[in-house]
């Protein structure tokens, strides 16, 4: 039971980290796209 809880905890922590990374990369890509649009116009 303890090992299973530890595995589930580590998986949930990894999923939270991955979600933060995806959100961060999405914000960067949007920021870059907005910057490129400003320079093009």
CHARMM internal coordinates of N, CA and C (Angstrom, degrees):
IC EDIT
DIST 1 N 1 CA 1.4733
DIST 1 CA 1 C 1.5259
ANGL 1 N 1 CA 1 C 110.17
DIST 1 C 2 N 1.3231
ANGL 1 CA 1 C 2 N 116.74
DIHE 1 N 1 CA 1 C 2 N -43.00
DIST 2 N 2 CA 1.4701
ANGL 1 C 2 N 2 CA 119.42
DIHE 1 CA 1 C 2 N 2 CA -178.11
DIST 2 CA 2 C 1.5285
ANGL 2 N 2 CA 2 C 110.09
DIHE 1 C 2 N 2 CA 2 C -65.94
DIST 2 C 3 N 1.3386
ANGL 2 CA 2 C 3 N 115.72
DIHE 2 N 2 CA 2 C 3 N -41.74
DIST 3 N 3 CA 1.4715
ANGL 2 C 3 N 3 CA 119.29
DIHE 2 CA 2 C 3 N 3 CA -179.43
DIST 3 CA 3 C 1.5267
ANGL 3 N 3 CA 3 C 109.91
DIHE 2 C 3 N 3 CA 3 C -64.63
DIST 3 C 4 N 1.3329
ANGL 3 CA 3 C 4 N 117.20
DIHE 3 N 3 CA 3 C 4 N -42.52
DIST 4 N 4 CA 1.4654
ANGL 3 C 4 N 4 CA 120.30
DIHE 3 CA 3 C 4 N 4 CA -179.74
DIST 4 CA 4 C 1.5257
ANGL 4 N 4 CA 4 C 110.34
DIHE 3 C 4 N 4 CA 4 C -63.11
DIST 4 C 5 N 1.3377
ANGL 4 CA 4 C 5 N 117.03
DIHE 4 N 4 CA 4 C 5 N -41.66
DIST 5 N 5 CA 1.4617
ANGL 4 C 5 N 5 CA 120.24
DIHE 4 CA 4 C 5 N 5 CA 179.29
DIST 5 CA 5 C 1.5247
ANGL 5 N 5 CA 5 C 110.04
DIHE 4 C 5 N 5 CA 5 C -64.35
DIST 5 C 6 N 1.3351
ANGL 5 CA 5 C 6 N 116.66
DIHE 5 N 5 CA 5 C 6 N -39.01
DIST 6 N 6 CA 1.4658
ANGL 5 C 6 N 6 CA 120.21
DIHE 5 CA 5 C 6 N 6 CA 179.16
DIST 6 CA 6 C 1.5246
ANGL 6 N 6 CA 6 C 110.76
DIHE 5 C 6 N 6 CA 6 C -63.99
DIST 6 C 7 N 1.3473
ANGL 6 CA 6 C 7 N 116.14
DIHE 6 N 6 CA 6 C 7 N -42.37
DIST 7 N 7 CA 1.4693
ANGL 6 C 7 N 7 CA 120.26
DIHE 6 CA 6 C 7 N 7 CA 179.78
DIST 7 CA 7 C 1.5323
ANGL 7 N 7 CA 7 C 109.94
DIHE 6 C 7 N 7 CA 7 C -64.35
DIST 7 C 8 N 1.3271
ANGL 7 CA 7 C 8 N 116.79
DIHE 7 N 7 CA 7 C 8 N -44.78
DIST 8 N 8 CA 1.4695
ANGL 7 C 8 N 8 CA 119.70
DIHE 7 CA 7 C 8 N 8 CA 179.26
DIST 8 CA 8 C 1.5224
ANGL 8 N 8 CA 8 C 110.37
DIHE 7 C 8 N 8 CA 8 C -62.73
DIST 8 C 9 N 1.3359
ANGL 8 CA 8 C 9 N 116.93
DIHE 8 N 8 CA 8 C 9 N -40.38
DIST 9 N 9 CA 1.4655
ANGL 8 C 9 N 9 CA 120.44
DIHE 8 CA 8 C 9 N 9 CA 179.53
DIST 9 CA 9 C 1.5140
ANGL 9 N 9 CA 9 C 111.33
DIHE 8 C 9 N 9 CA 9 C -62.98
DIST 9 C 10 N 1.3416
ANGL 9 CA 9 C 10 N 117.22
DIHE 9 N 9 CA 9 C 10 N -43.75
DIST 10 N 10 CA 1.4601
ANGL 9 C 10 N 10 CA 119.83
DIHE 9 CA 9 C 10 N 10 CA -178.96
DIST 10 CA 10 C 1.5219
ANGL 10 N 10 CA 10 C 110.37
DIHE 9 C 10 N 10 CA 10 C -66.56
DIST 10 C 11 N 1.3341
ANGL 10 CA 10 C 11 N 117.42
DIHE 10 N 10 CA 10 C 11 N -36.83
DIST 11 N 11 CA 1.4689
ANGL 10 C 11 N 11 CA 120.62
DIHE 10 CA 10 C 11 N 11 CA 179.01
DIST 11 CA 11 C 1.5304
ANGL 11 N 11 CA 11 C 109.68
DIHE 10 C 11 N 11 CA 11 C -65.64
DIST 11 C 12 N 1.3404
ANGL 11 CA 11 C 12 N 117.20
DIHE 11 N 11 CA 11 C 12 N -43.15
DIST 12 N 12 CA 1.4630
ANGL 11 C 12 N 12 CA 119.60
DIHE 11 CA 11 C 12 N 12 CA -178.83
DIST 12 CA 12 C 1.5187
ANGL 12 N 12 CA 12 C 110.29
DIHE 11 C 12 N 12 CA 12 C -65.99
DIST 12 C 13 N 1.3443
ANGL 12 CA 12 C 13 N 117.60
DIHE 12 N 12 CA 12 C 13 N -37.56
DIST 13 N 13 CA 1.4665
ANGL 12 C 13 N 13 CA 120.33
DIHE 12 CA 12 C 13 N 13 CA 178.50
DIST 13 CA 13 C 1.5244
ANGL 13 N 13 CA 13 C 109.54
DIHE 12 C 13 N 13 CA 13 C -64.68
DIST 13 C 14 N 1.3408
ANGL 13 CA 13 C 14 N 116.99
DIHE 13 N 13 CA 13 C 14 N -42.63
DIST 14 N 14 CA 1.4621
ANGL 13 C 14 N 14 CA 119.91
DIHE 13 CA 13 C 14 N 14 CA 179.46
DIST 14 CA 14 C 1.5199
ANGL 14 N 14 CA 14 C 110.74
DIHE 13 C 14 N 14 CA 14 C -63.06
DIST 14 C 15 N 1.3297
ANGL 14 CA 14 C 15 N 117.75
DIHE 14 N 14 CA 14 C 15 N -40.28
DIST 15 N 15 CA 1.4587
ANGL 14 C 15 N 15 CA 120.24
DIHE 14 CA 14 C 15 N 15 CA -178.77
DIST 15 CA 15 C 1.5222
ANGL 15 N 15 CA 15 C 110.33
DIHE 14 C 15 N 15 CA 15 C -65.58
DIST 15 C 16 N 1.3342
ANGL 15 CA 15 C 16 N 117.14
DIHE 15 N 15 CA 15 C 16 N -37.28
DIST 16 N 16 CA 1.4729
ANGL 15 C 16 N 16 CA 120.27
DIHE 15 CA 15 C 16 N 16 CA 178.00
DIST 16 CA 16 C 1.5171
ANGL 16 N 16 CA 16 C 109.53
DIHE 15 C 16 N 16 CA 16 C -65.81
DIST 16 C 17 N 1.3436
ANGL 16 CA 16 C 17 N 117.22
DIHE 16 N 16 CA 16 C 17 N -43.02
DIST 17 N 17 CA 1.4667
ANGL 16 C 17 N 17 CA 120.25
DIHE 16 CA 16 C 17 N 17 CA 179.58
DIST 17 CA 17 C 1.5215
ANGL 17 N 17 CA 17 C 109.63
DIHE 16 C 17 N 17 CA 17 C -63.23
DIST 17 C 18 N 1.3364
ANGL 17 CA 17 C 18 N 117.41
DIHE 17 N 17 CA 17 C 18 N -44.81
DIST 18 N 18 CA 1.4611
ANGL 17 C 18 N 18 CA 120.47
DIHE 17 CA 17 C 18 N 18 CA -179.76
DIST 18 CA 18 C 1.5247
ANGL 18 N 18 CA 18 C 110.73
DIHE 17 C 18 N 18 CA 18 C -61.39
DIST 18 C 19 N 1.3425
ANGL 18 CA 18 C 19 N 117.12
DIHE 18 N 18 CA 18 C 19 N -40.40
DIST 19 N 19 CA 1.4602
ANGL 18 C 19 N 19 CA 120.58
DIHE 18 CA 18 C 19 N 19 CA 179.60
DIST 19 CA 19 C 1.5270
ANGL 19 N 19 CA 19 C 110.11
DIHE 18 C 19 N 19 CA 19 C -63.41
DIST 19 C 20 N 1.3441
ANGL 19 CA 19 C 20 N 117.75
DIHE 19 N 19 CA 19 C 20 N -41.13
DIST 20 N 20 CA 1.4611
ANGL 19 C 20 N 20 CA 120.54
DIHE 19 CA 19 C 20 N 20 CA 178.71
DIST 20 CA 20 C 1.5202
ANGL 20 N 20 CA 20 C 110.39
DIHE 19 C 20 N 20 CA 20 C -64.65
DIST 20 C 21 N 1.3314
ANGL 20 CA 20 C 21 N 116.91
DIHE 20 N 20 CA 20 C 21 N -40.96
DIST 21 N 21 CA 1.4661
ANGL 20 C 21 N 21 CA 120.35
DIHE 20 CA 20 C 21 N 21 CA -179.73
DIST 21 CA 21 C 1.5215
ANGL 21 N 21 CA 21 C 110.17
DIHE 20 C 21 N 21 CA 21 C -64.73
DIST 21 C 22 N 1.3267
ANGL 21 CA 21 C 22 N 117.29
DIHE 21 N 21 CA 21 C 22 N -42.67
DIST 22 N 22 CA 1.4685
ANGL 21 C 22 N 22 CA 120.69
DIHE 21 CA 21 C 22 N 22 CA 179.96
DIST 22 CA 22 C 1.5234
ANGL 22 N 22 CA 22 C 110.08
DIHE 21 C 22 N 22 CA 22 C -63.33
DIST 22 C 23 N 1.3368
ANGL 22 CA 22 C 23 N 117.27
DIHE 22 N 22 CA 22 C 23 N -43.38
DIST 23 N 23 CA 1.4615
ANGL 22 C 23 N 23 CA 120.61
DIHE 22 CA 22 C 23 N 23 CA 179.17
DIST 23 CA 23 C 1.5259
ANGL 23 N 23 CA 23 C 110.07
DIHE 22 C 23 N 23 CA 23 C -63.50
DIST 23 C 24 N 1.3357
ANGL 23 CA 23 C 24 N 116.87
DIHE 23 N 23 CA 23 C 24 N -40.86
DIST 24 N 24 CA 1.4676
ANGL 23 C 24 N 24 CA 121.32
DIHE 23 CA 23 C 24 N 24 CA -179.80
DIST 24 CA 24 C 1.5229
ANGL 24 N 24 CA 24 C 110.39
DIHE 23 C 24 N 24 CA 24 C -64.43
DIST 24 C 25 N 1.3280
ANGL 24 CA 24 C 25 N 117.37
DIHE 24 N 24 CA 24 C 25 N -45.69
DIST 25 N 25 CA 1.4575
ANGL 24 C 25 N 25 CA 120.82
DIHE 24 CA 24 C 25 N 25 CA 179.79
DIST 25 CA 25 C 1.5253
ANGL 25 N 25 CA 25 C 110.75
DIHE 24 C 25 N 25 CA 25 C -65.55
DIST 25 C 26 N 1.3300
ANGL 25 CA 25 C 26 N 117.11
DIHE 25 N 25 CA 25 C 26 N -36.35
DIST 26 N 26 CA 1.4612
ANGL 25 C 26 N 26 CA 120.34
DIHE 25 CA 25 C 26 N 26 CA 178.32
DIST 26 CA 26 C 1.5220
ANGL 26 N 26 CA 26 C 110.37
DIHE 25 C 26 N 26 CA 26 C -64.20
DIST 26 C 27 N 1.3418
ANGL 26 CA 26 C 27 N 117.05
DIHE 26 N 26 CA 26 C 27 N -42.87
DIST 27 N 27 CA 1.4606
ANGL 26 C 27 N 27 CA 120.29
DIHE 26 CA 26 C 27 N 27 CA 178.42
DIST 27 CA 27 C 1.5165
ANGL 27 N 27 CA 27 C 110.62
DIHE 26 C 27 N 27 CA 27 C -62.91
DIST 27 C 28 N 1.3332
ANGL 27 CA 27 C 28 N 117.26
DIHE 27 N 27 CA 27 C 28 N -40.77
DIST 28 N 28 CA 1.4658
ANGL 27 C 28 N 28 CA 120.43
DIHE 27 CA 27 C 28 N 28 CA 179.66
DIST 28 CA 28 C 1.5243
ANGL 28 N 28 CA 28 C 110.05
DIHE 27 C 28 N 28 CA 28 C -64.06
DIST 28 C 29 N 1.3400
ANGL 28 CA 28 C 29 N 117.71
DIHE 28 N 28 CA 28 C 29 N -44.56
DIST 29 N 29 CA 1.4623
ANGL 28 C 29 N 29 CA 120.57
DIHE 28 CA 28 C 29 N 29 CA -177.76
DIST 29 CA 29 C 1.5280
ANGL 29 N 29 CA 29 C 110.38
DIHE 28 C 29 N 29 CA 29 C -65.21
DIST 29 C 30 N 1.3407
ANGL 29 CA 29 C 30 N 117.21
DIHE 29 N 29 CA 29 C 30 N -38.77
DIST 30 N 30 CA 1.4684
ANGL 29 C 30 N 30 CA 120.50
DIHE 29 CA 29 C 30 N 30 CA 177.44
DIST 30 CA 30 C 1.5279
ANGL 30 N 30 CA 30 C 109.53
DIHE 29 C 30 N 30 CA 30 C -64.73
DIST 30 C 31 N 1.3462
ANGL 30 CA 30 C 31 N 116.66
DIHE 30 N 30 CA 30 C 31 N -43.05
DIST 31 N 31 CA 1.4657
ANGL 30 C 31 N 31 CA 121.25
DIHE 30 CA 30 C 31 N 31 CA -180.00
DIST 31 CA 31 C 1.5246
ANGL 31 N 31 CA 31 C 110.33
DIHE 30 C 31 N 31 CA 31 C -62.11
DIST 31 C 32 N 1.3456
ANGL 31 CA 31 C 32 N 116.54
DIHE 31 N 31 CA 31 C 32 N -43.22
DIST 32 N 32 CA 1.4665
ANGL 31 C 32 N 32 CA 120.60
DIHE 31 CA 31 C 32 N 32 CA 179.79
DIST 32 CA 32 C 1.5274
ANGL 32 N 32 CA 32 C 109.79
DIHE 31 C 32 N 32 CA 32 C -65.26
DIST 32 C 33 N 1.3359
ANGL 32 CA 32 C 33 N 117.62
DIHE 32 N 32 CA 32 C 33 N -43.11
DIST 33 N 33 CA 1.4614
ANGL 32 C 33 N 33 CA 120.80
DIHE 32 CA 32 C 33 N 33 CA -179.43
DIST 33 CA 33 C 1.5266
ANGL 33 N 33 CA 33 C 110.51
DIHE 32 C 33 N 33 CA 33 C -63.44
DIST 33 C 34 N 1.3402
ANGL 33 CA 33 C 34 N 117.07
DIHE 33 N 33 CA 33 C 34 N -40.43
DIST 34 N 34 CA 1.4595
ANGL 33 C 34 N 34 CA 120.08
DIHE 33 CA 33 C 34 N 34 CA 178.59
DIST 34 CA 34 C 1.5247
ANGL 34 N 34 CA 34 C 110.03
DIHE 33 C 34 N 34 CA 34 C -64.56
DIST 34 C 35 N 1.3347
ANGL 34 CA 34 C 35 N 116.85
DIHE 34 N 34 CA 34 C 35 N -40.19
DIST 35 N 35 CA 1.4636
ANGL 34 C 35 N 35 CA 120.76
DIHE 34 CA 34 C 35 N 35 CA 178.57
DIST 35 CA 35 C 1.5184
ANGL 35 N 35 CA 35 C 110.74
DIHE 34 C 35 N 35 CA 35 C -63.66
DIST 35 C 36 N 1.3316
ANGL 35 CA 35 C 36 N 117.57
DIHE 35 N 35 CA 35 C 36 N -43.12
DIST 36 N 36 CA 1.4566
ANGL 35 C 36 N 36 CA 120.95
DIHE 35 CA 35 C 36 N 36 CA 179.63
DIST 36 CA 36 C 1.5234
ANGL 36 N 36 CA 36 C 110.35
DIHE 35 C 36 N 36 CA 36 C -64.53
DIST 36 C 37 N 1.3211
ANGL 36 CA 36 C 37 N 117.71
DIHE 36 N 36 CA 36 C 37 N -39.32
DIST 37 N 37 CA 1.4615
ANGL 36 C 37 N 37 CA 121.18
DIHE 36 CA 36 C 37 N 37 CA 179.78
DIST 37 CA 37 C 1.5270
ANGL 37 N 37 CA 37 C 109.91
DIHE 36 C 37 N 37 CA 37 C -63.56
DIST 37 C 38 N 1.3434
ANGL 37 CA 37 C 38 N 116.53
DIHE 37 N 37 CA 37 C 38 N -40.28
DIST 38 N 38 CA 1.4683
ANGL 37 C 38 N 38 CA 119.53
DIHE 37 CA 37 C 38 N 38 CA 179.42
DIST 38 CA 38 C 1.5278
ANGL 38 N 38 CA 38 C 110.65
DIHE 37 C 38 N 38 CA 38 C -64.35
DIST 38 C 39 N 1.3417
ANGL 38 CA 38 C 39 N 116.43
DIHE 38 N 38 CA 38 C 39 N -42.98
DIST 39 N 39 CA 1.4616
ANGL 38 C 39 N 39 CA 119.22
DIHE 38 CA 38 C 39 N 39 CA -177.75
DIST 39 CA 39 C 1.5243
ANGL 39 N 39 CA 39 C 111.02
DIHE 38 C 39 N 39 CA 39 C -68.66
DIST 39 C 40 N 1.3332
ANGL 39 CA 39 C 40 N 117.94
DIHE 39 N 39 CA 39 C 40 N -35.74
DIST 40 N 40 CA 1.4586
ANGL 39 C 40 N 40 CA 120.76
DIHE 39 CA 39 C 40 N 40 CA -178.44
DIST 40 CA 40 C 1.5291
ANGL 40 N 40 CA 40 C 110.61
DIHE 39 C 40 N 40 CA 40 C -68.75
DIST 40 C 41 N 1.3121
ANGL 40 CA 40 C 41 N 117.45
DIHE 40 N 40 CA 40 C 41 N -37.21
DIST 41 N 41 CA 1.4645
ANGL 40 C 41 N 41 CA 120.64
DIHE 40 CA 40 C 41 N 41 CA -177.69
DIST 41 CA 41 C 1.5292
ANGL 41 N 41 CA 41 C 109.50
DIHE 40 C 41 N 41 CA 41 C -87.24
END
COOR INIT
IC SEED 1 N 1 CA 1 C
IC BUILD
